Amino acid sequence: MTTAEINNLASYKAEEVTTARSSQEALARTALYVALAAAWVATCGSLYMSEVLGWIPCLWCWYQRIAMYPLAVILAAGLVLGDRNLPKYALCLAVPGALASAYHILLQKVPAFARFESCVIGVPCAADYLNLFGFITVPMLALAAFVIVIVACVIALGVREMVAQNYLAQGPIAVLSPAASVGLIVVAVVGLFALSGAMVRSRQPAPSIAASAPAAPLLSSDSREAAAALYAQACAGCHGPAGAGMQLIRAEYLRRRSDLEVIALIRAGRSAADPENFSGAAMPANGGQIGISDEQLVALVRYLREMRGN
């Protein structure tokens, strides 16, 4: 092999290495910008749920927010500044956040974890406002966002150790700087949720239909105890403890409606914008108790009538 051929081969190999590194750098950059989008979607989505839909966050929801909100800011600042240590900073928040989400999912989906319930005041942690397809809940969405951030950071850390130059010196698209790329993502996500929130708030809620309620039979002692336990678990956090008079359950409402109508309301839930909702907070379908039966609801409604004196 001649000297010229050797030089050409070496040049070709160097080009291959450069191309491979460029592809890896591009993958790492793209991954971190995807993580940025996921963090901002999760942040704005949680604010949308609480401020627009009226879904009151529970204790473990707040733990996840504590990890997610600063994560959105740190990712944005790190990408704009081109900080090579950004993946390390982000992992310090994403890993605990993912663990909090996983534990919250266990509280909701595994009955054995119910005895570890830590939400003694406010909305029960085992309840959820969302249950798409029987398994997609709010903490599961949060977990997905945290996992996206973790995977992106692991990819970026792998590239960081392989290249000497700063792979964050440019944005995911060559024509956009990091600052412009971050600003575009943040403005797009915030604008989308703001527009959706404005549309939801502008809608006129449908009027409700009232009906007279027949007298309900008395509960047996066993049914009353079971209904009281269900109320304490699913309802007391928002409606007030039974011993304190269930302050946020109107006796007039129970008098005007039959058991079936009250059960239908519990099954469907109630939005914060409903004209009959004077609390300003949304009520999740089934009180957040996915597996509640009709028999349990009948006992619960009659327990409410007894406690409220009608």
Residue pairs with C-beta under 8 A, 6 or more apart in sequence:
1 9
21 162
21 163
24 158
24 159
24 162
24 163
25 159
25 163
25 167
26 172
27 155
27 159
28 155
28 156
28 158
28 159
28 160
28 167
29 167
29 168
29 170
29 171
29 172
30 172
31 151
31 152
31 155
31 156
32 75
32 78
32 79
32 86
32 87
32 152
32 153
32 156
32 168
33 79
33 171
33 172
33 181
33 182
33 185
34 148
34 152
35 75
35 90
35 148
35 149
35 152
35 153
36 72
36 75
36 76
36 79
36 182
36 185
36 186
37 185
37 189
38 144
38 145
38 148
38 149
39 68
39 71
39 72
39 75
39 145
39 149
40 72
40 76
40 185
40 186
40 189
40 190
41 145
41 189
42 68
42 72
42 141
42 142
42 145
43 68
43 69
43 72
44 189
44 190
44 192
44 193
45 141
45 193
46 57
46 61
46 65
46 68
46 142
47 193
48 193
48 196
48 197
49 55
49 57
49 129
49 138
50 56
50 57
51 197
52 196
52 197
52 200
52 201
53 129
53 200
53 271
53 272
53 282
54 271
54 272
54 273
54 280
54 281
54 282
55 129
55 138
55 272
55 281
55 282
55 284
56 122
56 123
56 238
56 281
56 282
57 65
57 123
58 119
58 122
58 123
58 124
58 125
58 127
58 237
59 118
59 119
59 122
59 125
60 100
60 103
60 104
60 107
60 118
60 119
60 125
60 139
61 104
61 123
61 125
61 138
61 139
63 97
63 100
64 97
64 100
64 101
64 104
64 139
64 142
64 146
67 93
67 94
67 96
67 97
67 100
67 146
68 93
68 97
68 142
68 145
68 146
70 93
71 90
71 93
71 94
71 97
71 149
74 86
74 89
74 90
74 93
75 86
75 90
75 149
76 182
76 186
77 83
78 85
78 86
78 89
78 90
78 168
79 86
79 168
79 178
79 181
79 182
80 178
80 179
80 182
82 166
82 168
82 169
82 178
83 89
83 168
84 160
84 166
84 167
84 168
86 153
86 156
86 168
87 152
87 153
87 154
87 156
87 157
87 160
88 153
88 157
90 149
90 153
91 150
91 153
94 146
94 149
94 150
94 153
95 146
95 150
97 142
97 146
98 143
98 146
98 147
98 150
101 139
101 140
101 142
101 143
101 146
102 143
104 125
104 139
104 142
105 137
105 139
105 140
105 143
106 113
107 113
107 114
107 116
107 117
107 125
107 126
108 125
108 126
108 127
108 128
108 137
108 139
108 290
109 135
109 137
114 126
117 124
117 125
117 126
118 125
119 125
119 126
119 237
121 237
122 237
122 238
123 237
123 238
123 288
124 233
124 234
124 237
124 288
126 233
126 288
126 289
127 234
127 237
127 284
127 287
127 288
127 289
128 137
128 138
128 139
128 284
128 288
128 290
129 138
129 269
129 282
129 284
129 285
129 288
130 136
130 137
130 138
130 141
130 284
131 137
131 285
131 290
134 290
156 167
159 167
160 167
168 178
169 178
170 177
170 178
171 177
171 178
171 180
171 181
171 182
172 181
173 181
176 184
200 273
201 273
203 273
205 271
205 273
205 274
205 275
207 275
208 274
208 275
208 276
210 256
210 257
211 256
211 257
211 258
211 261
212 256
212 258
213 254
213 255
213 256
213 257
213 258
213 259
213 261
213 262
214 258
214 259
216 259
216 301
216 302
216 305
217 302
218 302
218 306
219 227
219 299
219 302
219 303
219 306
223 299
223 302
223 303
224 299
224 303
224 306
226 296
226 299
227 296
227 299
227 300
227 302
227 303
228 242
228 303
230 289
230 292
230 296
230 299
230 300
231 242
231 300
231 303
231 304
232 241
232 242
233 289
234 286
234 287
234 288
234 289
234 292
235 287
235 300
236 242
238 248
238 279
238 281
238 283
239 246
239 247
239 248
239 249
240 246
240 247
240 248
240 249
242 307
245 307
246 304
246 307
246 308
248 279
249 304
249 308
250 278
251 308
251 309
251 310
253 276
254 262
254 304
254 305
254 308
254 310
255 310
257 265
259 298
259 301
259 302
262 301
262 304
263 294
263 297
263 298
263 301
266 285
266 286
266 287
266 297
266 300
266 301
267 285
267 286
267 297
268 285
269 282
269 283
269 284
269 285
269 286
270 276
270 277
270 282
270 283
271 277
271 282
272 280
272 281
272 282
277 283
286 292
